Amino acid sequence: MCGSPGWGRNGRHERIDFLTSKEKVSSKRKTGIIVGVLLALLILAGVAAFLIWLFVFKDADSEATLSQQRSSSVQVFSGHMKLVGVPYDEKLEDMQSEEFGDLARKLETFLGENYKEDPLLSQYHTGSVVTAFSEGVLAYYWSQFEIPFEDHDIVPEFSEERVLEVLENGIKEQRSVANPGDIKISEVTASFTDPRMARNPRAQECFHRLEAEENPKRFSSPGYPTGYPPKSRCQWQIRASENKVITVSFPFFHIEDDCSDDFVSIYDSLSPDDSQAITEKCGQRPPSNPLQVVSSGNIMLINMITDTDVQRPGFEAEYKVIDKSVVQTCGGVLSENKGVLTSPLHPSFYPPAVDCKWTIKVPDGKKVRIKFNMFRMKEPGVDIRVCHKDFVEVMGTKYCGEMSSLALTSDKNVLDVHFHSDESYTDKGFSAEYSAYDPSNPCPDKFACASGICIGKELQCDGWNDCGDMSDEMKCQCEKDQFACANGLCKPKLWVCDRVNDCGDGSDEKRCSCEENEWRCGNGICLPQDVVCNNKKDCADGSDEASCKTSPGICSDFSFKCKNNECVNKVNAECDRVNDCSDNSDEDICDCGTRPYKLNRIVGGQNAELGEWPWQVSLHFMTYGHVCGASIISDRWLLSASHCFVTSDPKNHVASNWQTYSGMQDQYKHEGVQRRPLNRIISHPDYNQMTFDYDIALLELSEPLEFTNTIQPICLPSSSHVFPAGMACWVTGWGALREGGQKAQLLQKASVKIINDTVCNVVTEGQVTSRMLCSGFLAGGVDACQGDSGGPLACFEESGKWFQAGIVSWGEGCARRNKPGVYSRVTKLREWIRKETGV
């Protein structure tokens, strides 16, 4: 500014000019104008700079910062060190004691000093913490290394081997120097660890030290049962006296169903060392399948990590000790003609680091047959063809993973069964039955499978793999109602052209489709291949444009209709977690078709587990008990079959004569079951008692259901939903277990598959209409039967949802050869359901 004395930017004095009064006035005017212009320009420049910073640099800077924060890599290794010559003091179990602090600091210094010997580890080491001590003396630790975003390319160089080599070299150096005051270490371990588990127990934040005794004690997750908080990092160290092991069961367990965000991990150690992990679990477990684990020694560590904002109740746990001898006592000689053997502590998880050997001896001249009713030894990263970790070994072959069927036969009268579990990851194990048999007459009045198990003679050559090894289907003379495969197998004619390779050589699916250069419409007509996705409806049913993103303007029977009347040409667009409609109406009503409980698979079992089919309903008529089934489609509406209500007796159509039971598994047990009377029965006006066409009924409840773990609605498919031939589905109910037999007490389930409409029409002699579909049985002759009427045919989609494809309607007898069950086709009746219920 002119006329102002002071220092210039170059550090020299500015020149001072004295003006006359006249000059002062004109100068003031000029100065005012100049200052005004300059101020205006400065303000404009400032605003422009602010806007540029706000919209460009601020976002860029913040994004860069966030990117760096997100991308910085934290590597954590944990393990233990075995100390030599250090007497164990119980005060070491108290993290606040002077003894714990002194010894921990020495070991933390030892770790830090050794990492300095490696140029890479020294640069990024941000700290090490000793978390616990146990008898032996074992010190448990973790070490953390933080690699910034710009050095990301060196992350692969941080390995367990590198950390171990540095620490082992430090131990060797320590031995050679041998200073009297040094702590001697004989062994050390290091394992990659989730950084979220790197806790300092001396901080006391959500850390608990527990002492296990013979009398059970309990603890629970934070916030239980209201809900655990997000971003929880909790640890429970459990200890017991020597020669004891710790067993922990979870009477209640409900964690968010995504183990990458929320989970509980359990270790056979006091360090979150993956090589000592017992298991890692999330989700929700039913009372019939509780989580129960046991340690190999007198210590255990339980971690809970939560990252989602979704609140779940958490868990309640019960812990106690049992004698170590109980866990380690297994195996032995079995000399009875039949018996049972199980993995240690079955059905609880078997303990780590256990070996058992059973020797089964039967009389001379006989052989041993063993059949596993449950087999589950799953472990992350294990090749089940090698079984190098946990396994059962029989006759030189190792078995692991989860087996749907396993039956073996010895070649002499002695059979050894060896069970082995390593130090990490345990599971439910196995339960097996064995028996002695005469090889000259292995199965009196039955068929002998190659595996040695016996099946009914009527099951031989029926197209079903009843033996599990296909030996009952070899060398068969095919019946008139069977298809002769090219490889010599016989399969039901129902299975021909169902788009499933049932024969194994594809011969049942040959000559079912059009030529290679043709497209087969939904109605079976063949057209040139170039009709597909050409923006024209060449097939009468529009199936040539059914899944074409390039055909937005074409509506067909296969198009999903959005609420705004748009058409989406995508097969099964609804509830697939993708917003296909511009108004998102394809994902609107999708709070359905989920099973809250985590369930086990029992080999060969057909009894349904509690909560396995939470939409299944039992309908009781007056004093007759269970009569029909139904499915839950909303809190107020059930779906069933008209023929349950429209009969010669008008009492069947009186709503007050019926009671509904939701959440039921056992007809004689009503705990957790919700009983609701009916308010209204709406049978389809076009229902035909002669043909069973339009066999569908809607049942309105007198009061709404409360959805629980065992009571949930099933998803209703849109009218465009496709359930292709060959798709595996499930039929459930308390119906008769055999034709003319008594109704079941426990809910039954049977695996079935959708049958080709053309084949269905042939085997039912033209009795099916477009409102019906056929489904054949796969569960060894189990089918829908009397008492299952009105129940659901449920199919599982890739989206993770269960959809109801059909309603049990009619059939000739139960599980008869080439007489499939006939179901009401829900897709053809979907609009009527929506019109009557709004669902």
C-alpha positions in Angstrom: 0.0 0.0 0.0 1.3 3.5 -0.9 2.3 5.9 1.9 2.7 3.2 4.6 6.0 2.9 6.3 7.3 -0.6 7.2 9.5 -3.5 6.1 9.4 -4.8 2.5 9.3 -8.4 1.7 13.0 -8.2 0.7 13.8 -7.1 4.2 14.7 -3.5 3.2 13.0 -0.3 4.4 10.2 0.9 2.0 10.5 4.5 0.6 8.4 7.1 2.5 6.8 10.0 0.4 5.1 13.1 1.9 2.2 14.5 -0.2 0.7 18.0 -0.4 -3.0 18.4 0.8 -4.3 18.6 -2.8 -2.4 15.6 -3.8 -3.7 13.9 -0.7 -7.4 14.4 -1.7 -7.0 13.1 -5.2 -4.7 10.4 -4.0 -7.3 9.3 -1.4 -10.0 9.1 -4.1 -7.7 7.0 -6.4 -6.6 4.9 -3.4 -10.2 4.3 -2.4 -11.1 3.1 -5.9 -8.0 0.9 -6.2 -8.5 -0.5 -2.7 -12.2 -1.2 -3.5 -11.3 -3.0 -6.7 -8.5 -4.9 -5.1 -10.8 -5.9 -2.2 -13.5 -7.1 -4.6 -10.9 -9.1 -6.6 -9.6 -10.6 -3.4 -13.0 -11.6 -2.2 -13.9 -13.1 -5.6 -10.5 -15.0 -5.7 -11.1 -16.2 -2.1 -14.6 -17.5 -2.9 -13.3 -19.2 -6.1 -10.4 -20.7 -4.1 -12.8 -21.9 -1.4 -15.1 -23.5 -3.9 -12.3 -25.2 -5.7 -10.9 -26.5 -2.4 -14.4 -27.6 -1.3 -15.4 -29.5 -4.4 -12.0 -30.7 -5.7 -9.1 -30.8 -3.3 -11.1 -31.4 0.0 -12.8 -34.5 -1.4 -9.5 -35.6 -3.1 -7.5 -35.0 0.1 -10.1 -36.8 2.3 -10.4 -39.7 -0.2 -6.7 -40.0 -0.3 -6.5 -40.0 3.5 -9.3 -42.6 3.8 -7.7 -44.6 1.1 -4.4 -44.7 2.9 -6.2 -45.5 6.2 -8.1 -48.3 4.5 -5.1 -49.6 2.7 -2.6 -49.6 5.5 -1.8 -53.2 6.3 -1.6 -54.5 9.9 0.1 -57.8 10.3 -0.2 -59.6 13.6 1.6 -62.8 14.7 0.8 -64.6 17.9 2.1 -67.7 19.7 3.9 -68.8 22.8 7.4 -69.0 24.3 8.5 -71.8 26.6 10.7 -70.5 29.4 13.4 -72.6 31.0 14.3 -72.4 34.7 11.4 -70.1 35.7 9.4 -71.4 38.6 5.6 -71.1 38.1 4.0 -68.6 40.4 0.2 -68.3 40.6 0.8 -64.5 40.8 1.7 -64.7 37.1 -2.0 -65.3 36.4 -2.8 -61.9 37.7 -2.2 -59.3 34.9 -2.0 -56.5 37.5 0.6 -58.2 39.7 4.2 -57.0 39.9 5.5 -60.5 39.0 3.4 -60.5 35.8 4.5 -57.0 34.8 8.2 -57.7 35.4 8.4 -60.9 33.4 6.1 -59.6 30.6 8.3 -56.5 30.2 11.5 -58.6 29.9 9.9 -60.8 27.3 8.5 -57.9 25.3 12.0 -56.4 25.3 13.4 -59.7 24.1 10.9 -59.7 21.2 11.6 -56.1 20.3 15.4 -56.5 20.4 15.2 -59.6 18.1 13.0 -57.8 15.5 15.7 -55.1 15.3 18.0 -57.8 13.8 15.8 -58.0 10.7 15.8 -54.8 8.6 12.2 -55.3 7.5 10.7 -56.3 10.8 12.5 -53.6 12.7 11.2 -50.9 10.4 7.5 -51.7 10.8 7.3 -53.3 14.3 4.9 -51.2 16.3 4.7 -53.3 19.5 4.6 -56.7 21.2 2.4 -57.7 24.2 2.7 -60.7 26.5 -0.9 -61.6 27.3 -0.7 -64.5 29.7 1.4 -67.2 31.4 0.5 -70.8 32.1 2.2 -73.8 33.8 5.2 -75.0 32.0 6.1 -72.0 32.0 4.5 -70.8 28.8 4.3 -67.2 27.9 1.7 -66.1 25.3 2.3 -63.1 23.1 1.5 -61.2 20.0 3.5 -58.9 17.8 2.2 -56.2 15.5 3.7 -54.8 12.3 2.1 -51.9 10.4 2.9 -51.4 6.8 1.8 -48.0 5.3 0.0 -47.7 2.0 3.0 -46.7 0.0 4.9 -49.8 1.1 2.1 -52.2 0.3 4.2 -54.3 -2.1 6.3 -55.7 0.7 3.4 -57.2 2.6 4.0 -60.7 1.2 7.4 -60.7 2.8 5.9 -60.7 6.3 5.5 -64.4 6.9 5.3 -66.8 9.8 8.6 -68.3 8.7 10.4 -65.0 8.7 9.2 -64.1 12.2 10.0 -67.6 13.5 13.5 -67.5 12.0 14.3 -64.2 13.6 13.0 -65.3 17.1 14.8 -68.7 16.9 18.0 -67.1 15.9 17.6 -64.8 18.9 17.2 -67.9 21.2 20.3 -69.5 19.7 22.3 -66.2 20.2 21.0 -66.1 23.8 22.2 -69.6 24.5 25.7 -68.8 23.2 26.1 -65.6 25.2 24.4 -67.1 28.3 24.2 -64.1 30.6 23.1 -65.1 34.1 20.3 -62.6 34.3 18.7 -63.5 30.9 15.5 -65.5 30.6 16.1 -68.7 28.8 13.7 -69.7 26.1 13.6 -73.3 24.7 10.9 -73.0 22.0 8.8 -70.4 20.3 5.8 -70.4 17.9 4.3 -67.8 15.6 1.1 -67.8 13.6 -0.8 -65.3 11.5 -3.6 -63.8 13.6 -6.6 -61.6 12.9 -5.4 -58.1 14.1 -8.8 -57.6 15.8 -7.8 -60.2 18.3 -4.6 -58.4 19.4 -5.8 -57.4 22.9 -3.8 -56.1 25.8 -5.4 -57.8 28.9 -3.8 -55.3 31.2 -6.1 -52.6 29.7 -9.0 -54.6 31.2 -11.5 -53.5 28.5 -13.9 -56.3 27.9 -11.4 -58.8 29.2 -12.4 -61.6 31.7 -10.3 -64.1 33.6 -12.4 -67.2 34.6 -11.6 -70.2 36.8 -13.3 -73.4 35.8 -14.4 -75.9 38.5 -16.5 -79.1 38.7 -19.7 -77.1 39.4 -20.8 -75.4 36.2 -20.6 -71.6 36.0 -22.0 -69.2 33.4 -20.9 -66.1 31.5 -22.4 -64.2 28.6 -21.5 -61.7 25.8 -21.8 -58.0 26.5 -25.3 -56.7 26.3 -26.9 -60.2 26.4 -29.8 -60.8 25.9 -30.7 -57.3 24.6 -27.9 -57.2 22.0 -24.1 -56.9 21.8 -22.6 -53.5 20.8 -20.8 -53.0 17.5 -17.0 -52.9 17.4 -16.7 -55.2 20.4 -13.3 -56.8 21.1 -13.9 -59.2 24.0 -11.8 -62.0 25.5 -12.4 -64.7 28.1 -9.3 -66.5 29.5 -10.5 -69.7 31.2 -8.1 -71.7 33.4 -8.4 -74.9 35.4 -6.3 -77.0 37.8 -3.8 -79.5 36.4 -5.0 -82.8 35.0 -8.3 -81.2 34.1 -9.7 -80.1 30.8 -12.3 -77.4 30.2 -15.6 -78.0 28.5 -17.8 -75.0 27.4 -21.3 -75.3 26.1 -23.5 -72.6 24.7 -27.2 -73.1 25.6 -28.0 -69.9 23.6 -25.9 -68.7 20.6 -27.1 -66.0 18.2 -24.4 -64.0 16.4 -24.9 -62.2 13.1 -24.8 -64.7 10.2 -21.6 -63.5 8.5 -18.4 -64.8 10.1 -16.3 -62.1 8.3 -17.9 -59.4 10.5 -19.1 -61.0 13.7 -17.9 -64.3 15.1 -16.8 -66.2 18.2 -13.5 -68.0 18.0 -12.2 -70.5 20.5 -8.6 -71.6 21.1 -6.9 -74.5 22.9 -4.4 -71.9 24.1 -4.3 -68.5 25.9 -3.2 -66.9 22.6 -5.3 -66.4 19.5 -2.9 -68.7 17.6 -4.6 -70.1 14.5 -2.6 -73.3 14.8 -4.4 -73.9 18.2 -7.9 -72.9 17.1 -10.7 -75.2 18.2 -13.5 -73.6 16.1 -14.9 -70.3 14.8 -18.7 -69.8 14.7 -21.4 -67.3 13.9 -25.1 -67.5 13.1 -27.8 -69.0 15.2 -27.9 -72.5 16.7 -31.0 -74.4 17.7 -31.4 -76.3 21.0 -31.0 -79.6 19.0 -27.6 -78.6 17.7 -25.8 -76.6 20.5 -22.2 -75.6 20.3 -20.2 -77.7 22.8 -16.3 -77.7 22.8 -13.6 -79.1 25.0 -9.9 -78.2 25.5 -7.0 -80.7 25.4 -5.5 -79.1 28.6 -6.3 -76.8 31.4 -6.6 -73.5 29.4 -8.9 -72.1 26.9 -9.3 -68.7 25.2 -12.6 -67.4 23.8 -12.7 -64.3 21.5 -15.7 -62.3 20.4 -15.4 -59.9 17.5 -18.3 -57.7 16.3 -18.1 -55.2 13.5 -21.7 -54.8 12.2 -24.2 -52.4 13.5 -26.9 -55.1 13.4 -27.8 -56.1 16.9 -28.1 -59.7 17.8 -28.6 -61.2 21.3 -25.1 -62.7 21.6 -24.5 -65.9 23.6 -24.7 -67.4 27.0 -22.1 -70.0 27.9 -21.7 -72.6 30.6 -18.2 -73.9 31.6 -16.8 -76.5 33.9 -14.0 -79.0 34.2 -13.8 -82.7 33.6 -11.0 -85.1 34.3 -8.3 -85.3 31.5 -8.6 -89.1 31.6 -12.2 -88.9 30.4 -11.1 -87.1 27.2 -8.1 -89.3 26.6 -9.8 -92.6 27.3 -11.2 -93.9 24.0 -10.9 -96.9 21.8 -10.5 -100.4 23.0 -11.4 -103.9 21.9 -15.1 -104.5 20.9 -16.0 -108.2 20.8 -19.8 -108.2 20.8 -21.7 -109.2 17.6 -22.9 -105.6 17.2 -22.4 -102.2 18.9 -21.8 -98.5 18.6 -18.7 -96.4 18.6 -18.4 -92.6 18.5 -15.7 -90.0 18.5 -14.8 -88.8 22.0 -17.5 -86.8 23.8 -19.9 -87.1 20.8 -22.3 -85.3 20.1 -20.1 -82.5 21.6 -17.1 -81.4 19.5 -14.2 -83.9 20.0 -11.1 -82.5 21.8 -7.9 -81.5 20.0 -4.8 -83.7 20.0 -6.5 -87.1 20.6 -5.8 -90.5 19.1 -8.2 -93.4 19.5 -8.0 -97.0 18.2 -10.9 -99.5 18.2 -10.3 -103.1 17.4 -13.6 -104.9 16.4 -13.4 -108.6 16.7 -16.2 -111.0 15.6 -16.2 -114.8 15.6 -14.1 -116.7 13.0 -15.7 -117.1 9.7 -17.6 -113.8 10.0 -16.8 -110.3 8.8 -17.4 -106.8 10.2 -19.8 -104.3 8.7 -19.6 -100.7 9.9 -22.0 -97.9 8.9 -21.5 -94.3 9.9 -24.8 -92.6 10.8 -23.1 -89.2 11.3 -19.7 -88.1 9.9 -18.5 -84.5 10.2 -14.8 -83.6 10.4 -14.6 -80.4 8.5 -11.6 -78.1 8.7 -10.5 -75.0 6.8 -8.0 -75.7 4.0 -8.1 -79.5 4.2 -8.1 -81.6 1.0 -10.6 -84.4 1.8 -8.7 -86.6 -0.7 -5.6 -86.5 1.6 -7.1 -85.9 5.1 -3.8 -84.7 6.6 -5.3 -83.3 9.8 -8.3 -84.9 11.5 -9.5 -88.2 10.1 -10.9 -91.7 10.6 -8.7 -94.4 9.1 -10.2 -97.8 8.2 -8.4 -100.5 6.2 -5.6 -98.1 5.2 -7.9 -95.3 3.9 -8.4 -92.0 5.6 -11.8 -90.3 5.7 -12.5 -86.7 6.7 -14.8 -83.7 5.8 -18.6 -84.2 5.8 -19.9 -87.5 4.4 -23.5 -88.1 3.3 -23.0 -91.8 3.4 -20.2 -94.1 4.5 -20.6 -97.9 4.9 -17.6 -100.3 5.0 -17.0 -104.0 5.2 -13.9 -105.8 6.5 -12.2 -108.6 4.5 -11.6 -110.6 7.7 -13.1 -111.0 11.2 -11.0 -108.1 12.7 -11.4 -104.5 11.8 -9.3 -101.6 13.2 -10.8 -98.1 13.3 -8.3 -95.3 14.1 -9.5 -91.7 14.9 -7.0 -88.8 15.0 -7.4 -85.1 15.8 -4.5 -82.7 15.5 -4.0 -79.6 17.6 -6.3 -77.3 15.6 -10.0 -77.1 14.6 -12.4 -79.8 15.9 -15.9 -80.7 14.9 -18.9 -83.0 15.8 -17.0 -86.1 14.8 -18.9 -89.4 14.1 -21.3 -92.0 15.3 -21.2 -95.5 13.8 -22.9 -98.9 14.2 -21.0 -102.1 13.6 -22.3 -105.7 13.2 -21.0 -109.2 12.4 -22.3 -111.1 9.4 -21.8 -114.4 7.7 -20.2 -113.8 4.3 -21.9 -116.9 2.9 -25.3 -115.3 3.7 -24.5 -111.7 4.4 -28.1 -110.4 4.1 -30.8 -113.1 4.9 -33.9 -112.2 2.8 -32.3 -108.9 1.7 -30.0 -107.6 -1.0 -26.3 -107.4 -0.1 -24.6 -104.2 -1.3 -20.9 -104.3 -2.3 -20.2 -102.2 0.9 -21.7 -105.0 3.0 -24.9 -103.2 4.1 -28.2 -104.8 3.5 -31.3 -103.3 1.8 -34.7 -104.6 0.9 -34.8 -106.7 -2.2 -37.5 -104.4 -3.6 -35.0 -101.6 -3.7 -32.7 -103.4 -6.1 -32.8 -102.1 -9.7 -35.4 -99.4 -8.9 -33.2 -96.5 -10.2 -32.3 -95.3 -6.7 -28.8 -95.5 -5.3 -29.9 -97.2 -2.0 -26.5 -98.8 -1.3 -24.6 -95.6 -1.7 -22.1 -97.3 -4.1 -24.6 -98.0 -6.9 -24.1 -101.8 -6.5 -27.9 -102.3 -6.2 -28.3 -100.8 -9.6 -25.7 -102.8 -11.5 -26.5 -105.7 -13.9 -30.2 -104.9 -13.9 -32.9 -106.0 -16.4 -34.9 -102.9 -16.9 -38.7 -103.0 -16.3 -41.3 -101.5 -18.7 -41.6 -98.4 -16.6 -37.8 -97.9 -16.6 -35.3 -96.3 -19.0 -32.3 -98.4 -20.0 -29.2 -96.2 -19.8 -26.4 -96.7 -22.3 -24.1 -97.8 -19.5 -26.5 -100.6 -18.4 -28.2 -98.8 -15.5 -32.0 -98.6 -15.2 -33.6 -95.3 -14.3 -37.3 -94.4 -13.8 -38.8 -93.0 -17.0 -39.8 -90.0 -14.9 -36.2 -88.9 -15.0 -35.8 -88.9 -18.8 -35.4 -85.3 -20.3 -35.4 -83.6 -16.9 -32.1 -81.8 -17.7 -30.3 -83.9 -15.1 -27.7 -86.5 -16.1 -29.2 -89.3 -14.0 -27.6 -92.2 -16.0 -24.1 -90.7 -15.5 -23.4 -91.0 -19.2 -26.0 -88.4 -20.4 -28.0 -91.0 -22.3 -31.3 -90.1 -20.5 -30.9 -86.6 -21.8 -30.1 -87.3 -25.4 -32.7 -86.5 -28.1 -34.6 -84.4 -25.5 -33.7 -81.0 -26.9 -33.5 -79.4 -30.2 -30.5 -79.6 -32.5 -27.3 -77.7 -31.5 -28.1 -74.8 -33.7 -31.7 -74.5 -32.4 -33.5 -73.0 -29.5 -36.2 -74.9 -27.6 -39.1 -72.7 -26.5 -40.8 -73.3 -23.2 -43.6 -75.1 -25.0 -41.1 -77.5 -26.7 -41.1 -76.0 -30.2 -37.7 -75.7 -31.8 -36.7 -72.5 -33.6 -33.4 -71.3 -35.1 -30.8 -70.2 -32.5 -30.7 -66.6 -33.7 -34.2 -66.0 -32.4 -32.8 -65.7 -28.9 -32.5 -62.1 -27.6 -33.4 -60.5 -31.0 -35.9 -58.1 -29.4 -38.8 -60.1 -30.9 -41.1 -62.5 -29.2 -40.6 -65.5 -31.6 -41.7 -68.2 -29.1 -45.4 -68.1 -28.2 -44.5 -67.9 -24.5 -41.7 -65.4 -25.0 -39.1 -67.8 -23.5 -36.5 -66.7 -26.2 -36.4 -63.2 -24.6 -36.8 -64.4 -21.0 -33.3 -63.6 -19.8 -32.1 -60.9 -22.2 -30.9 -57.5 -20.9 -31.1 -56.3 -24.5 -34.9 -56.8 -24.5 -36.2 -54.2 -22.0 -39.4 -53.5 -23.9 -40.6 -57.0 -24.3 -43.0 -58.5 -21.8 -43.7 -62.3 -21.7 -44.8 -65.0 -19.3 -41.2 -65.2 -18.2 -40.8 -61.4 -17.5 -40.9 -60.2 -13.9 -43.6 -57.4 -13.7 -42.5 -54.5 -11.6 -45.1 -52.5 -9.7 -44.6 -49.6 -12.1 -45.5 -52.0 -14.9 -41.9 -52.3 -16.2 -40.8 -55.8 -17.4 -37.5 -57.3 -16.3 -36.3 -60.0 -18.6 -34.2 -61.9 -16.1 -35.0 -65.4 -14.7 -36.1 -65.3 -11.1 -35.4 -61.6 -10.6 -37.3 -61.3 -7.3 -35.4 -61.4 -3.9 -32.0 -62.1 -5.5 -30.5 -59.1 -3.7 -30.2 -57.1 -7.0 -32.4 -54.2 -7.7 -33.6 -54.9 -11.2 -36.8 -52.7 -11.2 -36.3 -48.9 -11.3 -38.8 -48.8 -8.3 -37.0 -51.7 -6.6 -40.2 -53.6 -6.3 -38.5 -56.9 -7.1 -36.8 -56.6 -3.7 -39.8 -55.3 -1.8 -41.3 -58.3 -0.1 -38.2 -60.4 0.7 -38.3 -60.8 4.4 -39.1 -64.5 4.0 -37.7 -67.9 3.1 -34.8 -67.9 5.7 -34.0 -70.5 8.3 -32.5 -68.7 11.4 -31.0 -71.9 12.9 -27.7 -73.5 11.8 -28.5 -77.2 11.3 -26.5 -80.4 11.0 -26.8 -82.9 8.3 -27.6 -86.4 9.6 -26.5 -89.2 7.3 -29.7 -91.0 6.0 -31.9 -89.1 8.4 -35.5 -88.2 7.4 -36.7 -86.7 10.7 -36.7 -82.9 10.3 -34.8 -81.0 12.9 -36.3 -78.2 15.1 -36.5 -75.0 13.1 -35.4 -76.7 9.8 -38.8 -75.9 8.1 -40.0 -72.9 10.1 -42.9 -72.2 7.6 -44.5 -75.6 8.1 -47.9 -75.7 9.9 -50.0 -78.5 11.3 -53.7 -78.3 10.8 -55.9 -80.1 13.4 -59.5 -80.7 12.7 -61.9 -80.9 15.7 -60.8 -83.9 17.8 -59.1 -85.8 14.9 -55.6 -84.3 15.5 -53.4 -83.6 12.6 -55.2 -83.8 9.2 -53.5 -81.5 6.8 -50.4 -79.3 6.4 -50.1 -75.7 5.4 -47.3 -73.0 5.0 -46.9 -69.6 6.5 -46.9 -66.8 3.9 -47.4 -63.9 6.3 -48.1 -63.3 10.0 -51.9 -63.5 9.2 -52.1 -65.9 6.2 -51.5 -69.6 5.6 -51.4 -71.5 2.3 -53.0 -74.9 2.0 -55.0 -77.2 -0.4 -58.7 -76.9 -1.1 -59.3 -80.6 -0.8 -58.7 -80.4 2.9 -61.7 -78.2 3.3 -64.1 -78.8 0.4 -65.4 -82.3 1.1 -68.7 -84.1 1.4 -68.9 -83.0 5.0 -69.7 -79.2 5.3 -68.0 -79.2 8.8 -64.6 -79.2 7.0 -65.2 -75.7 5.7 -66.2 -74.2 9.1 -63.2 -72.1 10.2 -63.9 -72.6 13.9 -63.4 -76.4 13.6 -59.8 -76.0 12.8 -56.7 -75.2 14.9 -53.3 -74.3 13.5 -50.0 -75.1 15.1 -46.9 -73.2 13.9 -43.3 -73.9 15.0 -44.1 -77.6 15.7 -41.7 -80.5 15.1 -43.2 -83.1 17.4 -46.9 -83.6 17.5 -46.7 -84.3 21.2 -44.5 -81.4 22.2 -45.9 -77.9 22.2 -43.1 -75.9 23.7 -42.4 -72.8 21.5 -45.5 -73.7 19.3 -48.0 -71.0 18.5 -51.6 -72.2 18.3 -54.1 -70.0 16.3 -57.7 -70.7 15.5 -58.8 -69.9 11.9 -60.9 -66.8 11.2 -61.6 -67.6 7.5 -61.1 -70.3 4.9 -61.0 -69.1 1.3 -61.0 -72.0 -1.2 -60.3 -71.2 -4.9 -63.7 -70.6 -6.6 -62.6 -72.8 -9.6 -61.5 -75.8 -7.4 -62.6 -79.1 -9.1 -63.2 -82.0 -6.7 -62.9 -84.5 -9.5 -59.7 -83.3 -11.2 -58.1 -81.4 -8.2 -57.6 -78.5 -10.5 -57.1 -75.2 -8.7 -56.4 -77.1 -5.4 -55.5 -74.2 -3.3 -56.9 -72.5 -0.2 -56.0 -69.5 1.9 -56.4 -69.5 5.7 -56.7 -66.3 7.6 -55.6 -66.6 11.3 -57.7 -65.1 14.1 -54.6 -63.3 15.4 -51.2 -62.7 13.9 -48.2 -65.0 14.4 -45.1 -63.7 16.2 -42.1 -64.7 14.1 -39.4 -66.6 16.0 -36.4 -68.8 15.2 -38.9 -71.7 14.5 -41.7 -69.7 12.9 -40.9 -67.9 9.6 -42.8 -67.2 6.3 -41.7 -68.9 3.1 -41.2 -66.8 0.0 -43.9 -66.9 -2.7 -42.6 -66.9 -6.2 -43.7 -64.4 -8.8 -45.8 -65.7 -11.6 -42.7 -65.6 -13.9 -40.6 -67.6 -11.5 -39.0 -70.7 -13.1 -38.5 -74.0 -11.2 -36.7 -76.1 -13.9 -37.0 -79.8 -14.4 -34.5 -81.7 -12.3 -34.3 -79.0 -9.6 -34.0 -80.6 -6.1 -36.7 -79.5 -3.7 -38.1 -80.7 -0.4 -41.6 -81.9 0.7 -42.4 -81.9 4.4 -45.2 -83.1 6.6 -46.6 -85.4 9.3 -48.3 -87.6 6.8 -48.3 -91.4 6.8 -44.9 -92.9 6.6 -46.2 -95.6 4.2 -49.3 -96.2 2.2 -52.1 -97.0 4.6 -49.8 -96.5 7.6 -50.0 -94.3 10.7 -49.2 -90.6 10.7 -45.8 -89.5 11.8 -45.2 -88.0 15.3 -42.1 -86.2 14.1 -42.1 -83.8 11.1 -40.7 -85.7 8.1 -38.8 -84.4 5.1 -38.1 -85.9 1.7 -35.8 -84.8 -1.1 -37.7 -84.7 -4.4 -37.0 -83.2 -7.9 -39.2 -81.4 -10.4 -40.3 -83.6 -13.2 -40.5 -82.5 -16.9 -44.1 -81.5 -17.7 -44.3 -83.7 -20.7 -43.2 -86.8 -18.8 -45.5 -85.8 -16.0 -48.5 -85.7 -18.3 -47.6 -89.1 -19.8 -47.2 -91.0 -16.4 -50.4 -89.4 -15.0 -52.2 -90.3 -18.2 -53.1 -86.7 -19.2 -54.6 -85.8 -15.8 -52.4 -82.8 -15.1 -53.4 -79.2 -16.0 -51.2 -76.1 -16.2 -52.0 -75.4 -12.5 -50.2 -78.6 -11.5 -46.6 -79.8 -11.5 -45.0 -83.2 -10.8 -42.2 -84.0 -8.4 -40.5 -87.3 -8.1 -38.9 -88.7 -4.9 -35.2 -89.2 -4.3 -35.2 -90.3 -0.7 -35.4 -94.0 -1.1 -39.1 -94.4 -1.7 -40.3 -91.5 0.5 -43.0 -89.3 -1.0 -45.8 -87.1 0.1 -48.6 -89.2 1.6 -51.9 -89.0 3.4 -51.8 -86.2 5.9 -49.1 -84.2 4.0 -51.9 -82.6 1.9 -51.7 -78.8 1.8 -48.0 -78.8 2.8 -45.3 -76.9 0.9 -42.9 -78.1 -1.8 -40.0 -75.9 -0.9 -37.1 -75.1 -3.2 -33.8 -73.4 -2.3 -32.5 -70.6 -4.7 -29.0 -69.3 -5.2 -30.1 -66.0 -3.6 -30.2 -67.9 -0.2 -34.1 -67.9 -0.1 -36.6 -70.7 0.1 -39.5 -70.4 -2.3 -42.7 -72.4 -2.4 -43.0 -74.1 -5.8 -46.1 -76.3 -5.0 -48.8 -77.4 -2.6 -49.2 -81.1 -1.9 -52.3 -82.0 -3.8 -52.8 -85.6 -5.1 -51.1 -88.8 -6.3 -51.7 -92.5 -6.8 -50.8 -94.0 -3.5 -47.6 -93.1 -1.8 -44.1 -93.5 -3.3 -45.3 -95.9 -6.0 -43.1 -96.6 -9.0 -43.5 -94.0 -11.7 -46.4 -92.4 -9.9 -45.0 -89.0 -8.8 -46.6 -86.6 -6.4 -48.8 -84.0 -8.0 -48.7 -80.4 -6.6 -50.6 -77.2 -7.2 -48.3 -74.9 -9.1 -48.0 -71.7 -7.0 -46.7 -69.6 -9.9 -50.0 -70.1 -11.8 -52.0 -69.1 -8.8 -49.9 -66.2 -7.5 -52.1 -63.4 -8.7 -55.1 -65.0 -7.0 -53.2 -65.2 -3.7 -52.2 -61.5 -4.0 -55.7 -60.4 -4.8 -57.2 -62.2 -1.8 -54.5 -61.5 0.8 -52.4 -58.5 -0.4 -49.3 -60.7 0.2 
